[in-house]
């Protein structure tokens, strides 16, 4: 076998492989000899079938197997010999000429193919002790815990029918028909629908108009769907609902006590408060971690600048772009609605894809050198969580797919590994806790950055207009 490099540019490699016809013949001969011991053909005693007869019957199919094995095994051995890691599976190119292919399968010509791939760039890890992270921490106050406990208790409340008008907090049972431009629309009608006034279950403005209604009343409620409503044909539209109130019920007294806790499967109200506090702290803790991780990734982004494999960036970009376009389509919006163009959006998301790939490679290298491991138990939990996102009747099929597909399983492992690498890094950098309010913690950094960018864009536009005006006046 002859192996020669035909391209070495940046991360791109191309290797030409030539397997002499005599090598192919040698491998075929071994396969035929093995078949001779096992094959059973009419008219021949076991093990006595002439090789030439076997060649006439099985020669081409056996040679095709030989070629497939070479194409399957050779790239891996070449990469090992060269000490390279391919970013993705190498692309294999071989002849598409049928006559030439027939000649190879007949053992009359050398077999040539080329493999094209990009290598993972070598990454020299840098000192991270100078990285400083400000970790926003929110201490959940007792009144917020109590408010959440009330919500939990409220969800278990019972209601008793009452005579008289509906008030805030009452449960209304109703039939309704929604009409857009005088015509009923899909999904806009219901029978025996229940709503608790003030819980915000319906479109903004709907529940408030139920106040004052009583059993037997017919009301026409006019509301406007939010601009970002998921159903595009309703977003921002004014609609009318013809409502028939069937029952008004008043909530029983809200009591937070041990009896309530026992209804929820807990031993006491104190235990309920303890669990609720833990849930809230976990939710806010996840936000804290995400903001700390973002600062860490921003710092790594500044430290590591290197070429990344185009194929990985393209794959990541396609994933991002598919999600972006799907979200826009579902919201019934366009890039112009987002104050941008498709070209500008593509450019920005490609930059994001490049950053994600580069930082992913950095974290992988850091995790590998730190000896980060993902246990079988952690993998099993993550796999189960992934499978639960699918309908129950598909879960066994999805589970089997992951267990039989190493690449798919690696996609489950990768996020776990990355989070562990982040944990390792956070233990190596300087982290300072900063107490913040709930609003500060939940403020979206990207929204703040977007507001700053918009302000800068506005300033730049003003300067441009002023410049054009000055030029006109000069002329």
C-alpha positions as CSV (number, residue, x, y, z in Angstrom):
1,X,0.0,0.0,0.0
2,X,1.3,3.4,-1.0
3,X,0.3,6.5,1.0
4,X,1.2,10.0,-0.1
5,X,0.1,13.4,1.1
6,X,-1.4,15.6,-1.6
7,X,-2.6,18.5,0.5
8,X,-1.3,20.1,3.7
9,X,-2.7,23.6,4.1
10,X,-3.7,24.9,7.5
11,X,-5.9,22.2,9.1
12,X,-6.8,20.6,5.8
13,X,-5.2,17.4,4.7
14,X,-5.6,15.1,1.7
15,X,-4.1,11.7,1.4
16,X,-3.9,9.5,-1.7
17,X,-3.8,5.8,-1.1
18,X,-2.9,3.2,-3.7
19,X,-3.4,-0.5,-3.1
20,X,-1.5,-2.5,-5.7
21,X,-3.5,-5.2,-7.6
22,X,-1.2,-7.9,-6.2
23,X,-2.2,-6.8,-2.7
24,X,-5.8,-7.0,-3.5
25,X,-5.2,-10.5,-5.1
26,X,-3.4,-11.6,-2.0
27,X,-6.3,-10.6,0.3
28,X,-8.8,-12.2,-2.1
29,X,-6.8,-15.4,-2.1
30,X,-7.0,-15.6,1.7
31,X,-10.7,-15.1,1.6
32,X,-11.2,-17.7,-1.0
33,X,-9.0,-20.2,0.9
34,X,-11.1,-19.6,4.0
35,X,-14.3,-20.0,2.0
36,X,-13.1,-23.3,0.6
37,X,-13.1,-24.8,4.1
38,X,-16.6,-23.7,4.9
39,X,-18.6,-23.5,1.6
40,X,-21.0,-26.3,0.6
41,X,-21.6,-26.6,-3.1
42,X,-23.6,-29.3,-4.9
43,X,-21.3,-31.8,-6.6
44,X,-18.3,-31.2,-4.4
45,X,-17.2,-32.8,-1.2
46,X,-16.6,-30.4,1.8
47,X,-13.3,-28.6,1.4
48,X,-12.7,-30.0,-2.1
49,X,-14.2,-27.1,-4.2
50,X,-11.5,-25.8,-6.6
51,X,-10.3,-22.3,-5.9
52,X,-10.9,-21.3,-9.5
53,X,-14.5,-22.4,-9.2
54,X,-15.0,-20.4,-6.1
55,X,-13.4,-17.4,-7.8
56,X,-15.9,-17.6,-10.7
57,X,-18.8,-17.7,-8.2
58,X,-17.6,-15.4,-5.4
59,X,-14.7,-13.5,-6.8
60,X,-16.3,-10.1,-7.4
61,X,-18.4,-10.1,-4.2
62,X,-15.4,-11.1,-2.1
63,X,-13.2,-8.5,-3.8
64,X,-15.9,-5.9,-3.1
65,X,-15.7,-6.9,0.6
66,X,-11.9,-6.5,0.5
67,X,-12.2,-3.0,-1.0
68,X,-14.8,-2.0,1.6
69,X,-12.6,-3.3,4.4
70,X,-9.7,-1.3,3.1
71,X,-11.8,1.9,2.8
72,X,-13.1,1.3,6.3
73,X,-9.9,0.4,8.1
74,X,-7.2,2.4,6.3
75,X,-8.1,6.0,7.3
76,X,-8.0,5.1,11.0
77,X,-4.5,3.5,10.7
78,X,-3.2,6.4,8.6
79,X,-4.4,8.9,11.2
80,X,-2.7,6.8,13.9
81,X,0.6,6.6,12.0
82,X,0.5,10.4,11.4
83,X,-0.4,11.2,15.0
84,X,-3.4,13.2,13.9
85,X,-6.9,13.5,15.1
86,X,-9.6,14.2,12.4
87,X,-12.2,16.8,13.3
88,X,-14.8,14.7,11.5
89,X,-14.9,11.4,9.7
90,X,-12.6,11.7,6.6
91,X,-14.3,12.0,3.2
92,X,-13.4,9.2,0.9
93,X,-13.3,9.7,-2.9
94,X,-12.8,6.9,-5.4
95,X,-13.4,6.2,-9.0
96,X,-17.0,6.5,-10.3
97,X,-16.1,5.0,-13.7
98,X,-17.9,1.7,-14.0
99,X,-15.4,0.1,-16.3
100,X,-12.5,0.9,-14.0
101,X,-14.4,-0.3,-11.0
102,X,-15.1,-3.6,-12.8
103,X,-11.4,-3.9,-13.6
104,X,-10.5,-3.4,-9.9
105,X,-13.1,-6.0,-8.8
106,X,-11.7,-8.4,-11.4
107,X,-8.2,-8.0,-9.9
108,X,-6.9,-6.3,-13.0
109,X,-6.0,-2.8,-11.7
110,X,-4.7,-1.0,-8.6
111,X,-7.3,0.4,-6.2
112,X,-6.9,4.1,-5.6
113,X,-8.8,6.4,-3.3
114,X,-8.2,9.7,-1.5
115,X,-9.2,10.8,2.0
116,X,-9.9,14.4,2.8
117,X,-10.2,15.7,6.3
118,X,-9.4,18.5,8.7
119,X,-7.3,17.9,11.8
120,X,-8.0,19.1,15.3
121,X,-5.6,22.0,16.0
122,X,-2.9,21.6,18.6
123,X,-3.9,23.6,21.7
124,X,-1.3,24.8,24.2
125,X,-3.1,25.4,27.5
126,X,-2.6,28.8,29.1
127,X,-2.4,30.0,32.6
128,X,-5.9,30.9,33.9
129,X,-4.9,32.2,37.4
130,X,-5.4,35.8,36.2
131,X,-9.0,35.2,35.3
132,X,-11.4,36.9,37.7
133,X,-15.1,35.9,38.0
134,X,-17.7,37.9,39.8
135,X,-20.4,35.3,40.8
136,X,-23.8,36.9,41.4
137,X,-25.5,35.4,44.4
138,X,-29.1,35.9,45.4
139,X,-30.2,35.0,48.9
140,X,-33.8,33.9,48.8
141,X,-35.7,35.8,51.5
142,X,-38.4,34.2,53.6
143,X,-41.2,36.2,52.1
144,X,-40.4,34.8,48.6
145,X,-40.4,31.3,50.0
146,X,-43.7,31.9,51.7
147,X,-45.1,33.4,48.5
148,X,-44.1,30.2,46.6
149,X,-45.6,28.0,49.3
150,X,-48.9,29.9,48.9
151,X,-48.8,29.2,45.2
152,X,-48.3,25.5,45.9
153,X,-51.1,25.6,48.5
154,X,-53.3,27.6,46.0
155,X,-53.0,24.8,43.4
156,X,-54.6,22.4,45.9
157,X,-57.5,24.6,46.9
158,X,-61.0,23.4,46.5
159,X,-63.9,25.6,45.3
160,X,-67.6,25.7,46.2
161,X,-70.3,27.0,43.9
162,X,-71.7,30.4,44.9
163,X,-74.6,32.6,43.9
164,X,-73.7,36.1,42.8
165,X,-71.1,37.8,40.7
166,X,-67.6,36.5,40.0
167,X,-64.7,38.3,41.8
168,X,-61.0,38.2,41.7
169,X,-59.9,34.7,42.9
170,X,-63.1,33.0,41.9
171,X,-63.2,30.0,39.6
172,X,-65.4,30.5,36.5
173,X,-66.6,27.5,34.4
174,X,-67.6,28.6,30.9
175,X,-68.1,27.8,27.3
176,X,-66.6,30.2,24.7
177,X,-66.2,30.7,21.0
178,X,-63.4,32.9,19.7
179,X,-63.9,34.9,16.5
180,X,-61.5,36.7,14.3
181,X,-63.0,39.2,11.9
182,X,-66.4,37.6,12.8
183,X,-65.4,34.1,11.9
184,X,-64.5,31.3,14.4
185,X,-60.8,30.3,14.4
186,X,-59.1,27.0,15.0
187,X,-58.4,26.4,18.7
188,X,-60.5,29.3,19.8
189,X,-63.4,27.4,21.2
190,X,-63.9,25.3,24.4
191,X,-66.6,23.7,26.5
192,X,-66.6,23.6,30.4
193,X,-63.3,25.5,30.4
194,X,-62.2,26.6,33.9
195,X,-60.3,29.7,34.8
196,X,-59.4,31.2,38.2
197,X,-59.6,35.0,37.8
198,X,-56.3,36.6,38.4
199,X,-54.1,33.6,37.7
200,X,-53.1,34.8,34.3
201,X,-54.1,31.6,32.5
202,X,-55.7,33.3,29.6
203,X,-54.8,36.0,27.1
204,X,-54.0,39.3,28.9
205,X,-57.3,41.2,29.6
206,X,-59.6,38.2,29.3
207,X,-59.9,37.2,33.0
208,X,-60.5,40.8,34.1
209,X,-63.6,41.0,31.9
210,X,-65.1,38.0,33.7
211,X,-65.4,39.9,36.9
212,X,-69.1,40.7,37.6
213,X,-70.4,37.8,35.6
214,X,-72.7,35.2,37.1
215,X,-74.0,31.8,36.2
216,X,-76.2,32.0,33.1
217,X,-74.7,35.3,31.8
218,X,-73.6,35.7,28.2
219,X,-70.7,38.1,27.7
220,X,-68.6,39.3,24.7
221,X,-65.0,39.7,25.7
222,X,-62.7,41.6,23.4
223,X,-58.9,41.1,23.7
224,X,-55.8,41.6,21.6
225,X,-53.3,38.7,21.3
226,X,-49.7,39.6,22.2
227,X,-47.4,40.5,19.3
228,X,-45.2,37.6,20.0
229,X,-48.0,35.0,20.3
230,X,-46.9,31.6,19.0
231,X,-49.8,31.3,16.4
232,X,-48.7,33.8,13.8
233,X,-52.2,34.3,12.4
234,X,-53.4,35.6,15.8
235,X,-50.3,37.6,16.9
236,X,-51.3,41.2,17.5
237,X,-54.9,40.6,16.3
238,X,-58.0,41.8,18.1
239,X,-60.5,39.0,18.6
240,X,-63.9,38.6,20.3
241,X,-64.9,35.7,22.6
242,X,-68.6,34.9,23.0
243,X,-68.6,33.6,26.6
244,X,-71.4,31.7,28.4
245,X,-70.8,31.6,32.2
246,X,-72.0,28.2,33.5
247,X,-70.8,28.4,37.2
248,X,-69.0,30.7,39.6
249,X,-67.2,29.0,42.5
250,X,-65.5,30.6,45.5
251,X,-62.2,29.2,46.9
252,X,-62.1,27.7,50.3
253,X,-60.0,29.4,52.9
254,X,-56.3,29.0,52.2
255,X,-54.5,27.2,55.0
256,X,-50.9,26.4,55.1
257,X,-50.5,23.7,57.8
258,X,-49.4,20.2,58.4
259,X,-52.6,18.8,57.0
260,X,-51.9,20.5,53.6
261,X,-48.4,19.1,53.7
262,X,-49.7,15.6,54.2
263,X,-52.0,16.0,51.2
264,X,-48.8,16.7,49.3
265,X,-47.1,13.6,50.7
266,X,-45.0,15.5,53.2
267,X,-44.8,15.2,57.0
268,X,-45.2,18.8,57.9
269,X,-45.6,22.4,56.7
270,X,-42.0,23.1,57.8
271,X,-40.8,20.3,55.5
272,X,-42.9,21.9,52.7
273,X,-41.2,25.2,53.2
274,X,-37.8,23.5,53.3
275,X,-38.4,21.8,50.0
276,X,-39.8,24.9,48.4
277,X,-36.7,26.9,49.5
278,X,-34.4,24.2,48.1
279,X,-36.2,24.4,44.8
280,X,-35.9,28.2,44.6
281,X,-32.3,28.1,45.6
282,X,-31.6,25.5,42.9
283,X,-33.4,27.6,40.3
284,X,-31.5,30.8,41.1
285,X,-28.3,28.8,41.6
286,X,-28.6,27.6,38.0
287,X,-28.8,31.2,36.8
288,X,-25.8,32.0,39.0
289,X,-23.8,29.2,37.4
290,X,-24.8,30.2,33.9
291,X,-23.7,33.8,34.4
292,X,-20.4,32.6,36.0
293,X,-19.8,30.2,33.1
294,X,-20.5,33.0,30.6
295,X,-17.8,35.2,32.2
296,X,-15.4,32.3,32.2
297,X,-16.1,31.5,28.5
298,X,-15.7,35.2,27.7
299,X,-12.3,35.2,29.4
300,X,-11.2,32.0,27.5
301,X,-12.4,33.6,24.3
302,X,-10.0,36.4,24.8
303,X,-7.1,34.0,25.7
304,X,-7.5,31.5,22.9
305,X,-7.4,32.6,19.2
306,X,-6.7,29.9,16.7
307,X,-8.0,28.4,13.4
308,X,-10.8,25.9,13.9
309,X,-11.9,23.2,11.5
310,X,-14.4,24.6,8.9
311,X,-16.4,21.4,8.9
312,X,-17.1,21.7,12.7
313,X,-18.0,25.4,12.4
314,X,-20.3,24.6,9.4
315,X,-22.0,21.8,11.3
316,X,-22.5,24.0,14.4
317,X,-23.7,27.0,12.3
318,X,-26.3,24.7,10.6
319,X,-27.6,23.6,14.0
320,X,-27.9,27.2,15.2
321,X,-29.4,28.5,11.9
322,X,-32.0,25.7,11.9
323,X,-33.2,26.7,15.4
324,X,-33.2,30.4,14.5
325,X,-35.2,30.1,11.4
326,X,-37.6,27.6,13.1
327,X,-38.2,30.0,15.9
328,X,-38.8,32.9,13.5
329,X,-41.2,30.8,11.5
330,X,-43.2,29.7,14.6
331,X,-43.4,33.3,15.8
332,X,-44.4,34.5,12.3
333,X,-41.6,37.0,12.3
334,X,-38.8,38.0,9.8
335,X,-35.3,39.2,10.2
336,X,-36.5,42.7,9.4
337,X,-38.8,42.4,12.4
338,X,-35.7,41.7,14.5
339,X,-34.0,44.9,13.0
340,X,-31.5,43.0,11.0
341,X,-31.1,41.2,7.6
342,X,-30.6,37.6,6.8
343,X,-27.1,38.3,5.6
344,X,-26.2,40.2,8.9
345,X,-27.8,37.4,10.9
346,X,-25.9,34.7,9.1
347,X,-22.6,36.6,9.8
348,X,-23.3,37.0,13.5
349,X,-24.4,33.4,14.0
350,X,-21.4,32.1,12.1
351,X,-19.2,34.0,14.5
352,X,-21.1,32.4,17.3
353,X,-20.6,29.0,15.8
354,X,-16.8,29.7,15.5
355,X,-16.7,30.7,19.1
356,X,-18.6,27.7,20.3
357,X,-16.4,25.3,18.4
358,X,-13.2,27.0,19.5
359,X,-14.2,27.1,23.2
360,X,-15.5,23.5,23.0
361,X,-12.1,22.3,21.8
362,X,-10.4,24.3,24.6
363,X,-12.6,22.9,27.3
364,X,-12.1,19.4,25.8
365,X,-8.3,19.8,26.1
366,X,-8.5,21.2,29.6
367,X,-10.8,18.4,30.7
368,X,-8.6,15.8,29.1
369,X,-5.4,17.1,30.8
370,X,-7.2,17.5,34.1
371,X,-8.4,13.9,34.0
372,X,-12.1,14.7,33.9
373,X,-14.2,11.6,33.8
374,X,-17.9,11.0,33.1
375,X,-19.1,8.0,35.1
376,X,-21.4,5.3,33.7
377,X,-24.0,6.3,36.3
378,X,-23.9,9.9,35.1
379,X,-24.2,8.8,31.5
380,X,-27.2,6.5,32.3
381,X,-29.0,9.4,34.1
382,X,-28.4,11.8,31.2
383,X,-29.5,9.2,28.7
384,X,-32.7,8.6,30.6
385,X,-33.4,12.3,30.8
386,X,-32.8,12.5,27.0
387,X,-35.2,9.6,26.3
388,X,-37.9,11.0,28.5
389,X,-38.3,14.0,26.0
390,X,-39.8,11.5,23.5
391,X,-43.3,10.0,23.5
392,X,-43.5,6.9,25.7
393,X,-44.1,4.5,22.8
394,X,-40.8,5.7,21.1
395,X,-38.6,5.5,24.2
396,X,-37.3,1.9,23.9
397,X,-36.5,2.5,20.2
398,X,-34.6,5.7,21.0
399,X,-32.8,4.0,23.9
400,X,-31.6,1.2,21.6
401,X,-30.5,3.8,19.0
402,X,-28.3,5.5,21.5
403,X,-26.8,2.3,22.9
404,X,-25.9,1.1,19.4
405,X,-24.7,4.4,18.0
406,X,-21.4,5.6,19.7
407,X,-21.5,9.0,18.0
408,X,-25.0,9.7,19.3
409,X,-24.0,8.5,22.7
410,X,-21.0,10.9,22.6
411,X,-23.5,13.7,22.0
412,X,-25.0,12.9,25.4
413,X,-21.6,12.6,27.0
414,X,-20.1,15.9,25.6
415,X,-22.3,18.3,27.7
416,X,-21.6,16.4,30.9
417,X,-17.8,16.5,30.2
418,X,-17.9,20.2,29.4
419,X,-19.7,21.0,32.6
420,X,-17.1,19.1,34.6
421,X,-14.4,20.9,32.7
422,X,-16.0,24.2,33.7
423,X,-16.2,23.1,37.3
424,X,-12.5,22.3,37.2
425,X,-11.7,25.7,35.7
426,X,-13.8,27.6,38.3
427,X,-11.7,25.9,41.0
428,X,-8.6,27.3,39.3
429,X,-9.6,30.9,38.7
430,X,-10.4,33.8,41.2
431,X,-14.1,33.8,42.0
432,X,-15.7,36.6,44.1
433,X,-19.2,36.3,45.3
434,X,-21.4,39.4,44.9
435,X,-24.8,39.7,46.6
436,X,-27.4,40.9,44.1
437,X,-31.1,41.4,43.9
438,X,-33.5,39.1,42.2
439,X,-33.9,41.6,39.4
440,X,-30.2,41.9,38.9
441,X,-29.7,38.2,38.8
442,X,-32.4,37.6,36.3
443,X,-31.5,40.5,34.1
444,X,-30.4,39.1,30.7
445,X,-26.8,40.1,29.9
446,X,-27.4,39.7,26.2
447,X,-30.4,42.1,26.4
448,X,-28.2,44.7,28.2
449,X,-25.5,44.2,25.6
450,X,-28.1,44.5,22.9
451,X,-29.3,47.8,24.3
452,X,-25.8,49.1,24.4
453,X,-25.2,48.0,20.8
454,X,-28.4,49.6,19.7
455,X,-27.4,52.8,21.3
456,X,-24.0,52.7,19.6
457,X,-25.7,52.0,16.3
458,X,-28.0,55.0,16.8
459,X,-25.1,57.2,17.6
460,X,-23.2,56.0,14.5
461,X,-26.3,56.6,12.4
462,X,-26.6,60.2,13.7
463,X,-22.9,60.9,13.0
464,X,-23.3,59.5,9.5
465,X,-26.4,61.7,8.8
466,X,-24.5,64.8,10.2
467,X,-21.5,64.0,8.0
468,X,-23.7,63.7,4.9
469,X,-25.4,67.0,5.7
470,X,-22.0,68.7,6.2
471,X,-20.8,67.4,2.8
472,X,-24.0,68.7,1.1
473,X,-23.6,72.1,2.7
474,X,-20.0,72.2,1.6
475,X,-21.0,71.4,-2.0
